[in-house]
Amino acid sequence: MDNVLYIGVDLGRSTRIAMVDTSGNIIRQDRTPTELINGRALVDKLINLVKEMRSSAPLPIAAIGLAVSGLVDYQSQQVKVLPNLPDVSFINIHHELVQAVSLPVIIDNDANAATYGEWRCGAALNLNNIIYIYLGTGIGGGLVLNGQLQHGSRGFAGEFGHMKVGGEPLDCSCGSQGCLETIASGPNIVRRTREQLFIDPCFTESLLAPKMKNRLTCEDIVEAACKGDKFARTILLETADYLGLTIANVVNLLNLELVVLGGPVMAAGEFLLNAIGESATKYCFDPLLADCKIVTGGLGNDAGVIGAAMMAYDVVMAMRQ
């Protein structure tokens, strides 16, 4: 099977598309802005991107894997919700892709795909019980238990960002309140930073203070923390405490071997990773955390496209058995 390739697509605010070999190596990758006019235009552009990537492949394409930043009914392969993108729930994307390329297609949540990538080719290789957590515009997660990616009854398992945490019960985009995402996602890290800079004049010496009049981003906060800015580090330490608490709850429940952290927020590096580990240690049952490591992902931003392609590879393997 080494004479074929697989296409992996990671559909979010931007669309990553890659051709990947059977070992998970990216042969070629492109990134383009996602079409935001409406659901129909989004799907049409997606199909065209897949066709263009296939036409440029040096070897035959055997299958397509699509990861989307929303809820996927795994059994029916129907995309149900894309919180930050146009509504496509009225379109059978799976059917249209199959019709367009005449190849097997598998669709899953982007966090599941990134989990699969790290498990098959990255930081969680050869382990059986792991969680992957993505920290970005939203917070997603995926679980592998006993060597199997977990989907739950409908395919919606792994919504780590919507676990409830202490603190002010803010409204969440999911319709509930008090979710981890309202505190530790990129936009909410920015919100908390702006609020604190506004009310506390002692933080005016922070590297972030001049950005209050312009656009402040999570990347700005991470960069300032990496440069030693005390205020930025204070914000990220608060974030780490909530993340460590939530991770501890999952580790206590599932007795995991590994927690893999990915996404733009983790660009803060060892400072944030160590703080999350210290927080998890504070909240976790000691014997359980003794058997579990907390690490950053090995595939970086490529985890989603590699994972989607590996899902497609396994679909083909299953069909051949």
Short mmCIF file of the C-alpha atoms (twelve columns), coordinates in Angstrom:
data_MODEL
# 
_entry.id   MODEL 
# 
loop_
_atom_site.group_PDB 
_atom_site.id 
_atom_site.type_symbol 
_atom_site.label_atom_id 
_atom_site.label_alt_id 
_atom_site.label_comp_id 
_atom_site.label_asym_id 
_atom_site.label_seq_id 
_atom_site.Cartn_x 
_atom_site.Cartn_y 
_atom_site.Cartn_z 
_atom_site.pdbx_PDB_model_num 
ATOM 1   C CA . MET A 1   0.000   0.000  0.000  1 
ATOM 2   C CA . ASP A 2   3.032   2.302  -0.134 1 
ATOM 3   C CA . ASN A 3   2.227   3.200  -3.746 1 
ATOM 4   C CA . VAL A 4   -0.786  5.353  -2.812 1 
ATOM 5   C CA . LEU A 5   -1.392  8.565  -0.890 1 
ATOM 6   C CA . TYR A 6   -4.226  9.941  1.236  1 
ATOM 7   C CA . ILE A 7   -5.704  13.430 1.417  1 
ATOM 8   C CA . GLY A 8   -6.298  14.977 4.827  1 
ATOM 9   C CA . VAL A 9   -8.333  18.185 5.233  1 
ATOM 10  C CA . ASP A 10  -8.580  20.265 8.415  1 
ATOM 11  C CA . LEU A 11  -11.493 22.695 8.020  1 
ATOM 12  C CA . GLY A 12  -11.613 25.653 10.399 1 
ATOM 13  C CA . ARG A 13  -11.264 29.419 9.997  1 
ATOM 14  C CA . SER A 14  -8.606  28.461 7.467  1 
ATOM 15  C CA . THR A 15  -8.490  25.221 5.512  1 
ATOM 16  C CA . ARG A 16  -5.407  23.020 5.584  1 
ATOM 17  C CA . ILE A 17  -5.216  20.298 2.967  1 
ATOM 18  C CA . ALA A 18  -2.383  17.811 2.562  1 
ATOM 19  C CA . MET A 19  -1.438  14.659 0.733  1 
ATOM 20  C CA . VAL A 20  0.021   12.183 3.184  1 
ATOM 21  C CA . ASP A 21  1.786   8.854  2.754  1 
ATOM 22  C CA . THR A 22  0.997   5.636  4.617  1 
ATOM 23  C CA . SER A 23  3.487   6.492  7.375  1 
ATOM 24  C CA . GLY A 24  1.905   9.872  8.100  1 
ATOM 25  C CA . ASN A 25  4.510   11.962 6.262  1 
ATOM 26  C CA . ILE A 26  3.182   15.070 4.512  1 
ATOM 27  C CA . ILE A 27  4.119   15.115 0.844  1 
ATOM 28  C CA . ARG A 28  2.514   18.457 0.112  1 
ATOM 29  C CA . GLN A 29  0.352   20.856 2.116  1 
ATOM 30  C CA . ASP A 30  -1.611  24.004 1.262  1 
ATOM 31  C CA . ARG A 31  -3.465  26.456 3.455  1 
ATOM 32  C CA . THR A 32  -6.196  28.778 2.258  1 
ATOM 33  C CA . PRO A 33  -8.864  31.005 3.856  1 
ATOM 34  C CA . THR A 34  -12.149 29.174 4.377  1 
ATOM 35  C CA . GLU A 35  -15.101 30.366 2.326  1 
ATOM 36  C CA . LEU A 36  -17.437 32.207 4.710  1 
ATOM 37  C CA . ILE A 37  -20.218 33.480 2.391  1 
ATOM 38  C CA . ASN A 38  -22.600 30.603 3.119  1 
ATOM 39  C CA . GLY A 39  -22.645 26.847 3.593  1 
ATOM 40  C CA . ARG A 40  -23.123 26.074 -0.096 1 
ATOM 41  C CA . ALA A 41  -20.111 28.154 -1.106 1 
ATOM 42  C CA . LEU A 42  -18.016 26.601 1.656  1 
ATOM 43  C CA . VAL A 43  -18.735 23.054 0.496  1 
ATOM 44  C CA . ASP A 44  -18.197 23.898 -3.175 1 
ATOM 45  C CA . LYS A 45  -14.787 25.401 -2.425 1 
ATOM 46  C CA . LEU A 46  -13.895 22.408 -0.250 1 
ATOM 47  C CA . ILE A 47  -14.686 19.979 -3.065 1 
ATOM 48  C CA . ASN A 48  -12.632 22.034 -5.518 1 
ATOM 49  C CA . LEU A 49  -9.642  22.051 -3.136 1 
ATOM 50  C CA . VAL A 50  -9.804  18.278 -2.821 1 
ATOM 51  C CA . LYS A 51  -10.001 17.857 -6.601 1 
ATOM 52  C CA . GLU A 52  -7.056  20.206 -7.136 1 
ATOM 53  C CA . MET A 53  -4.915  18.420 -4.562 1 
ATOM 54  C CA . ARG A 54  -5.782  15.058 -6.082 1 
ATOM 55  C CA . SER A 55  -4.884  16.241 -9.594 1 
ATOM 56  C CA . SER A 56  -1.412  17.277 -8.416 1 
ATOM 57  C CA . ALA A 57  -0.628  14.038 -6.572 1 
ATOM 58  C CA . PRO A 58  2.420   12.053 -7.758 1 
ATOM 59  C CA . LEU A 59  0.679   8.793  -6.780 1 
ATOM 60  C CA . PRO A 60  -2.962  7.659  -6.778 1 
ATOM 61  C CA . ILE A 61  -5.121  8.984  -3.941 1 
ATOM 62  C CA . ALA A 62  -6.812  6.114  -2.089 1 
ATOM 63  C CA . ALA A 63  -9.201  7.974  0.250  1 
ATOM 64  C CA . ILE A 64  -10.094 11.345 1.796  1 
ATOM 65  C CA . GLY A 65  -10.240 12.284 5.466  1 
ATOM 66  C CA . LEU A 66  -12.045 15.484 6.483  1 
ATOM 67  C CA . ALA A 67  -11.731 17.051 9.945  1 
ATOM 68  C CA . VAL A 68  -14.172 19.840 10.820 1 
ATOM 69  C CA . SER A 69  -14.293 22.247 13.760 1 
ATOM 70  C CA . GLY A 70  -17.725 21.240 14.989 1 
ATOM 71  C CA . LEU A 71  -20.011 18.360 15.857 1 
ATOM 72  C CA . VAL A 72  -20.149 15.352 13.544 1 
ATOM 73  C CA . ASP A 73  -22.663 12.533 13.833 1 
ATOM 74  C CA . TYR A 74  -20.066 9.836  13.266 1 
ATOM 75  C CA . GLN A 75  -22.511 7.059  12.447 1 
ATOM 76  C CA . SER A 76  -24.346 8.997  9.718  1 
ATOM 77  C CA . GLN A 77  -21.239 11.022 8.734  1 
ATOM 78  C CA . GLN A 78  -23.346 14.173 8.897  1 
ATOM 79  C CA . VAL A 79  -21.885 17.511 10.010 1 
ATOM 80  C CA . LYS A 80  -24.340 18.869 12.575 1 
ATOM 81  C CA . VAL A 81  -22.795 22.076 13.919 1 
ATOM 82  C CA . LEU A 82  -19.932 24.346 12.844 1 
ATOM 83  C CA . PRO A 83  -19.960 27.032 15.571 1 
ATOM 84  C CA . ASN A 84  -17.588 29.474 13.881 1 
ATOM 85  C CA . LEU A 85  -18.395 28.758 10.213 1 
ATOM 86  C CA . PRO A 86  -21.456 28.962 7.940  1 
ATOM 87  C CA . ASP A 87  -24.184 26.388 8.558  1 
ATOM 88  C CA . VAL A 88  -23.702 23.235 6.457  1 
ATOM 89  C CA . SER A 89  -26.085 20.961 8.372  1 
ATOM 90  C CA . PHE A 90  -28.502 20.991 5.418  1 
ATOM 91  C CA . ILE A 91  -25.792 19.640 3.078  1 
ATOM 92  C CA . ASN A 92  -24.675 16.006 2.989  1 
ATOM 93  C CA . ILE A 93  -20.959 16.777 2.665  1 
ATOM 94  C CA . HIS A 94  -19.985 13.111 2.834  1 
ATOM 95  C CA . HIS A 95  -22.240 12.161 -0.062 1 
ATOM 96  C CA . GLU A 96  -21.158 15.129 -2.195 1 
ATOM 97  C CA . LEU A 97  -17.451 14.427 -1.661 1 
ATOM 98  C CA . VAL A 98  -17.878 10.753 -2.515 1 
ATOM 99  C CA . GLN A 99  -19.801 11.680 -5.660 1 
ATOM 100 C CA . ALA A 100 -17.188 14.258 -6.657 1 
ATOM 101 C CA . VAL A 101 -14.072 12.067 -6.266 1 
ATOM 102 C CA . SER A 102 -15.392 8.484  -6.338 1 
ATOM 103 C CA . LEU A 103 -13.241 7.573  -3.337 1 
ATOM 104 C CA . PRO A 104 -13.909 6.523  0.263  1 
ATOM 105 C CA . VAL A 105 -14.431 9.546  2.556  1 
ATOM 106 C CA . ILE A 106 -14.370 9.737  6.351  1 
ATOM 107 C CA . ILE A 107 -15.485 12.820 8.335  1 
ATOM 108 C CA . ASP A 108 -14.757 13.510 11.984 1 
ATOM 109 C CA . ASN A 109 -14.342 16.333 14.469 1 
ATOM 110 C CA . ASP A 110 -11.027 18.201 14.172 1 
ATOM 111 C CA . ALA A 111 -9.992  17.441 17.748 1 
ATOM 112 C CA . ASN A 112 -10.605 13.734 17.135 1 
ATOM 113 C CA . ALA A 113 -8.515  13.924 13.988 1 
ATOM 114 C CA . ALA A 114 -5.651  15.678 15.805 1 
ATOM 115 C CA . THR A 115 -5.923  13.086 18.576 1 
ATOM 116 C CA . TYR A 116 -5.691  10.337 15.979 1 
ATOM 117 C CA . GLY A 117 -2.668  11.971 14.372 1 
ATOM 118 C CA . GLU A 118 -0.786  12.259 17.668 1 
ATOM 119 C CA . TRP A 119 -1.765  8.698  18.565 1 
ATOM 120 C CA . ARG A 120 -0.788  7.148  15.237 1 
ATOM 121 C CA . CYS A 121 2.280   9.243  14.405 1 
ATOM 122 C CA . GLY A 122 3.103   11.680 17.200 1 
ATOM 123 C CA . ALA A 123 3.539   12.126 20.931 1 
ATOM 124 C CA . ALA A 124 1.106   9.336  21.900 1 
ATOM 125 C CA . LEU A 125 2.500   6.647  19.579 1 
ATOM 126 C CA . ASN A 126 2.116   3.112  20.966 1 
ATOM 127 C CA . LEU A 127 -0.005  4.194  23.951 1 
ATOM 128 C CA . ASN A 128 -3.523  2.945  24.647 1 
ATOM 129 C CA . ASN A 129 -5.127  5.483  27.006 1 
ATOM 130 C CA . ILE A 130 -4.638  9.155  26.183 1 
ATOM 131 C CA . ILE A 131 -6.414  12.469 25.842 1 
ATOM 132 C CA . TYR A 132 -5.501  15.203 23.358 1 
ATOM 133 C CA . ILE A 133 -6.560  18.766 24.197 1 
ATOM 134 C CA . TYR A 134 -6.546  21.586 21.644 1 
ATOM 135 C CA . LEU A 135 -6.283  25.121 23.012 1 
ATOM 136 C CA . GLY A 136 -7.152  27.774 20.445 1 
ATOM 137 C CA . THR A 137 -10.195 29.831 19.423 1 
ATOM 138 C CA . GLY A 138 -12.137 27.038 21.095 1 
ATOM 139 C CA . ILE A 139 -11.085 24.122 23.268 1 
ATOM 140 C CA . GLY A 140 -11.547 20.624 21.904 1 
ATOM 141 C CA . GLY A 141 -10.462 17.186 22.959 1 
ATOM 142 C CA . GLY A 142 -10.258 13.597 21.855 1 
ATOM 143 C CA . LEU A 143 -9.944  10.362 23.804 1 
ATOM 144 C CA . VAL A 144 -8.250  7.071  23.037 1 
ATOM 145 C CA . LEU A 145 -9.203  4.360  25.535 1 
ATOM 146 C CA . ASN A 146 -7.965  0.781  25.348 1 
ATOM 147 C CA . GLY A 147 -6.473  1.525  21.939 1 
ATOM 148 C CA . GLN A 148 -9.698  2.861  20.403 1 
ATOM 149 C CA . LEU A 149 -10.677 6.440  19.525 1 
ATOM 150 C CA . GLN A 150 -13.853 7.203  21.457 1 
ATOM 151 C CA . HIS A 151 -16.840 8.775  19.710 1 
ATOM 152 C CA . GLY A 152 -19.650 8.214  22.206 1 
ATOM 153 C CA . SER A 153 -23.159 7.252  21.130 1 
ATOM 154 C CA . ARG A 154 -23.433 9.847  18.336 1 
ATOM 155 C CA . GLY A 155 -19.857 10.963 17.745 1 
ATOM 156 C CA . PHE A 156 -19.893 13.976 20.062 1 
ATOM 157 C CA . ALA A 157 -17.537 12.652 22.772 1 
ATOM 158 C CA . GLY A 158 -14.491 14.671 23.828 1 
ATOM 159 C CA . GLU A 159 -15.971 18.156 24.377 1 
ATOM 160 C CA . PHE A 160 -13.310 18.982 26.942 1 
ATOM 161 C CA . GLY A 161 -13.842 22.727 26.574 1 
ATOM 162 C CA . HIS A 162 -17.419 22.437 27.812 1 
ATOM 163 C CA . MET A 163 -16.607 20.809 31.123 1 
ATOM 164 C CA . LYS A 164 -17.778 23.031 33.961 1 
ATOM 165 C CA . VAL A 165 -15.236 24.813 36.140 1 
ATOM 166 C CA . GLY A 166 -15.371 27.148 39.122 1 
ATOM 167 C CA . GLY A 167 -15.334 30.919 38.872 1 
ATOM 168 C CA . GLU A 168 -17.856 33.307 37.369 1 
ATOM 169 C CA . PRO A 169 -20.452 31.311 35.356 1 
ATOM 170 C CA . LEU A 170 -20.083 33.156 32.063 1 
ATOM 171 C CA . ASP A 171 -22.285 32.405 29.059 1 
ATOM 172 C CA . CYS A 172 -20.656 30.042 26.577 1 
ATOM 173 C CA . SER A 173 -21.174 29.755 22.819 1 
ATOM 174 C CA . CYS A 174 -22.578 26.256 23.400 1 
ATOM 175 C CA . GLY A 175 -25.598 27.810 25.165 1 
ATOM 176 C CA . SER A 176 -24.546 26.785 28.654 1 
ATOM 177 C CA . GLN A 177 -22.594 28.611 31.363 1 
ATOM 178 C CA . GLY A 178 -19.372 28.126 33.294 1 
ATOM 179 C CA . CYS A 179 -17.514 26.134 30.630 1 
ATOM 180 C CA . LEU A 180 -13.722 25.897 30.652 1 
ATOM 181 C CA . GLU A 181 -13.787 27.536 27.208 1 
ATOM 182 C CA . THR A 182 -15.133 30.768 28.741 1 
ATOM 183 C CA . ILE A 183 -11.857 31.091 30.635 1 
ATOM 184 C CA . ALA A 184 -9.049  29.271 28.825 1 
ATOM 185 C CA . SER A 185 -9.753  29.644 25.094 1 
ATOM 186 C CA . GLY A 186 -7.707  32.159 23.106 1 
ATOM 187 C CA . PRO A 187 -10.451 34.839 22.845 1 
ATOM 188 C CA . ASN A 188 -11.279 34.512 26.536 1 
ATOM 189 C CA . ILE A 189 -7.637  34.793 27.554 1 
ATOM 190 C CA . VAL A 190 -7.704  38.085 25.599 1 
ATOM 191 C CA . ARG A 191 -10.964 39.135 27.297 1 
ATOM 192 C CA . ARG A 192 -9.560  38.486 30.764 1 
ATOM 193 C CA . THR A 193 -6.369  40.339 29.892 1 
ATOM 194 C CA . ARG A 194 -8.257  43.426 28.675 1 
ATOM 195 C CA . GLU A 195 -10.492 43.447 31.750 1 
ATOM 196 C CA . GLN A 196 -7.526  43.245 34.111 1 
ATOM 197 C CA . LEU A 197 -5.484  45.859 32.268 1 
ATOM 198 C CA . PHE A 198 -8.474  48.191 32.333 1 
ATOM 199 C CA . ILE A 199 -9.193  47.958 36.062 1 
ATOM 200 C CA . ASP A 200 -5.695  47.644 37.501 1 
ATOM 201 C CA . PRO A 201 -3.417  50.638 36.830 1 
ATOM 202 C CA . CYS A 202 -0.376  48.864 38.279 1 
ATOM 203 C CA . PHE A 203 -0.274  46.790 35.091 1 
ATOM 204 C CA . THR A 204 0.261   49.782 32.810 1 
ATOM 205 C CA . GLU A 205 3.966   48.924 32.592 1 
ATOM 206 C CA . SER A 206 3.141   45.624 30.943 1 
ATOM 207 C CA . LEU A 207 4.252   45.059 27.344 1 
ATOM 208 C CA . LEU A 208 0.544   44.564 26.608 1 
ATOM 209 C CA . ALA A 209 -0.657  47.952 27.846 1 
ATOM 210 C CA . PRO A 210 0.101   49.842 24.587 1 
ATOM 211 C CA . LYS A 211 -1.999  47.302 22.670 1 
ATOM 212 C CA . MET A 212 -5.143  48.189 24.610 1 
ATOM 213 C CA . LYS A 213 -5.916  50.913 22.058 1 
ATOM 214 C CA . ASN A 214 -5.522  48.496 19.156 1 
ATOM 215 C CA . ARG A 215 -6.162  44.840 18.506 1 
ATOM 216 C CA . LEU A 216 -4.867  42.621 21.303 1 
ATOM 217 C CA . THR A 217 -4.459  38.953 20.400 1 
ATOM 218 C CA . CYS A 218 -3.747  35.766 22.287 1 
ATOM 219 C CA . GLU A 219 -0.488  35.566 20.332 1 
ATOM 220 C CA . ASP A 220 0.490   38.952 21.812 1 
ATOM 221 C CA . ILE A 221 -0.119  37.637 25.323 1 
ATOM 222 C CA . VAL A 222 1.822   34.424 24.703 1 
ATOM 223 C CA . GLU A 223 4.716   36.401 23.189 1 
ATOM 224 C CA . ALA A 224 4.806   38.790 26.144 1 
ATOM 225 C CA . ALA A 225 4.801   35.873 28.583 1 
ATOM 226 C CA . CYS A 226 7.707   34.273 26.708 1 
ATOM 227 C CA . LYS A 227 9.592   37.578 27.115 1 
ATOM 228 C CA . GLY A 228 9.040   37.467 30.864 1 
ATOM 229 C CA . ASP A 229 6.221   40.012 31.145 1 
ATOM 230 C CA . LYS A 230 4.864   39.540 34.668 1 
ATOM 231 C CA . PHE A 231 1.310   40.533 33.838 1 
ATOM 232 C CA . ALA A 232 1.051   38.213 30.810 1 
ATOM 233 C CA . ARG A 233 2.489   35.418 32.932 1 
ATOM 234 C CA . THR A 234 -0.065  36.095 35.653 1 
ATOM 235 C CA . ILE A 235 -2.896  35.708 33.145 1 
ATOM 236 C CA . LEU A 236 -1.449  32.458 31.786 1 
ATOM 237 C CA . LEU A 237 -0.834  31.108 35.291 1 
ATOM 238 C CA . GLU A 238 -4.528  31.651 36.067 1 
ATOM 239 C CA . THR A 239 -5.355  29.883 32.797 1 
ATOM 240 C CA . ALA A 240 -3.039  27.016 33.721 1 
ATOM 241 C CA . ASP A 241 -4.771  26.553 37.061 1 
ATOM 242 C CA . TYR A 242 -8.161  26.018 35.420 1 
ATOM 243 C CA . LEU A 243 -6.651  23.715 32.800 1 
ATOM 244 C CA . GLY A 244 -4.824  21.690 35.438 1 
ATOM 245 C CA . LEU A 245 -8.022  21.322 37.462 1 
ATOM 246 C CA . THR A 246 -9.973  20.058 34.460 1 
ATOM 247 C CA . ILE A 247 -7.176  17.711 33.374 1 
ATOM 248 C CA . ALA A 248 -6.990  16.318 36.912 1 
ATOM 249 C CA . ASN A 249 -10.712 15.520 36.816 1 
ATOM 250 C CA . VAL A 250 -10.289 13.564 33.583 1 
ATOM 251 C CA . VAL A 251 -7.173  11.728 34.790 1 
ATOM 252 C CA . ASN A 252 -8.901  10.831 38.063 1 
ATOM 253 C CA . LEU A 253 -11.847 9.451  36.103 1 
ATOM 254 C CA . LEU A 254 -10.023 7.552  33.357 1 
ATOM 255 C CA . ASN A 255 -6.533  6.663  34.680 1 
ATOM 256 C CA . LEU A 256 -4.791  7.891  31.516 1 
ATOM 257 C CA . GLU A 257 -1.203  7.314  30.413 1 
ATOM 258 C CA . LEU A 258 -0.716  10.625 28.634 1 
ATOM 259 C CA . VAL A 259 -2.231  14.087 28.231 1 
ATOM 260 C CA . VAL A 260 -1.189  15.798 24.984 1 
ATOM 261 C CA . LEU A 261 -1.654  19.561 24.688 1 
ATOM 262 C CA . GLY A 262 -1.749  21.357 21.352 1 
ATOM 263 C CA . GLY A 263 -2.964  24.544 19.714 1 
ATOM 264 C CA . PRO A 264 -1.776  28.175 19.550 1 
ATOM 265 C CA . VAL A 265 -2.003  28.785 23.307 1 
ATOM 266 C CA . MET A 266 0.700   26.152 23.865 1 
ATOM 267 C CA . ALA A 267 3.165   28.362 21.975 1 
ATOM 268 C CA . ALA A 268 3.883   29.661 25.500 1 
ATOM 269 C CA . GLY A 269 6.011   26.528 25.782 1 
ATOM 270 C CA . GLU A 270 7.597   25.110 28.912 1 
ATOM 271 C CA . PHE A 271 6.403   27.971 31.130 1 
ATOM 272 C CA . LEU A 272 2.730   27.143 30.495 1 
ATOM 273 C CA . LEU A 273 3.244   23.371 30.302 1 
ATOM 274 C CA . ASN A 274 4.987   23.308 33.687 1 
ATOM 275 C CA . ALA A 275 2.299   25.502 35.246 1 
ATOM 276 C CA . ILE A 276 -0.450  23.195 33.963 1 
ATOM 277 C CA . GLY A 277 1.461   20.208 35.351 1 
ATOM 278 C CA . GLU A 278 1.816   21.848 38.759 1 
ATOM 279 C CA . SER A 279 -1.891  22.635 38.831 1 
ATOM 280 C CA . ALA A 280 -2.840  19.085 37.827 1 
ATOM 281 C CA . THR A 281 -0.588  17.755 40.584 1 
ATOM 282 C CA . LYS A 282 -2.426  19.945 43.098 1 
ATOM 283 C CA . TYR A 283 -5.834  18.574 42.125 1 
ATOM 284 C CA . CYS A 284 -5.122  15.005 40.996 1 
ATOM 285 C CA . PHE A 285 -5.088  11.796 43.043 1 
ATOM 286 C CA . ASP A 286 -1.338  11.129 43.367 1 
ATOM 287 C CA . PRO A 287 -1.204  7.464  42.217 1 
ATOM 288 C CA . LEU A 288 -3.125  8.315  39.038 1 
ATOM 289 C CA . LEU A 289 -0.938  11.256 38.002 1 
ATOM 290 C CA . ALA A 290 2.187   9.223  38.812 1 
ATOM 291 C CA . ASP A 291 1.293   7.025  35.827 1 
ATOM 292 C CA . CYS A 292 0.405   9.925  33.524 1 
ATOM 293 C CA . LYS A 293 2.612   12.459 31.738 1 
ATOM 294 C CA . ILE A 294 1.480   15.848 30.421 1 
ATOM 295 C CA . VAL A 295 3.282   16.839 27.206 1 
ATOM 296 C CA . THR A 296 2.948   19.093 24.180 1 
ATOM 297 C CA . GLY A 297 2.029   17.520 20.857 1 
ATOM 298 C CA . GLY A 298 4.660   16.198 18.506 1 
ATOM 299 C CA . LEU A 299 2.921   17.142 15.251 1 
ATOM 300 C CA . GLY A 300 2.142   20.793 15.947 1 
ATOM 301 C CA . ASN A 301 -0.343  22.371 13.538 1 
ATOM 302 C CA . ASP A 302 -0.126  19.340 11.262 1 
ATOM 303 C CA . ALA A 303 -1.865  17.000 13.718 1 
ATOM 304 C CA . GLY A 304 -5.308  17.540 12.177 1 
ATOM 305 C CA . VAL A 305 -4.442  16.922 8.528  1 
ATOM 306 C CA . ILE A 306 -2.211  13.960 9.373  1 
ATOM 307 C CA . GLY A 307 -4.885  12.492 11.624 1 
ATOM 308 C CA . ALA A 308 -7.595  12.935 8.994  1 
ATOM 309 C CA . ALA A 309 -5.395  11.230 6.403  1 
ATOM 310 C CA . MET A 310 -4.605  8.359  8.796  1 
ATOM 311 C CA . MET A 311 -8.332  7.912  9.427  1 
ATOM 312 C CA . ALA A 312 -8.803  7.617  5.670  1 
ATOM 313 C CA . TYR A 313 -5.942  5.104  5.500  1 
ATOM 314 C CA . ASP A 314 -7.571  2.945  8.182  1 
ATOM 315 C CA . VAL A 315 -10.904 3.067  6.375  1 
ATOM 316 C CA . VAL A 316 -9.225  1.599  3.293  1 
ATOM 317 C CA . MET A 317 -7.439  -1.026 5.388  1 
ATOM 318 C CA . ALA A 318 -10.732 -2.054 6.986  1 
ATOM 319 C CA . MET A 319 -12.374 -2.376 3.563  1 
ATOM 320 C CA . ARG A 320 -9.592  -4.730 2.431  1 
ATOM 321 C CA . GLN A 321 -10.004 -7.101 5.376  1 
# 
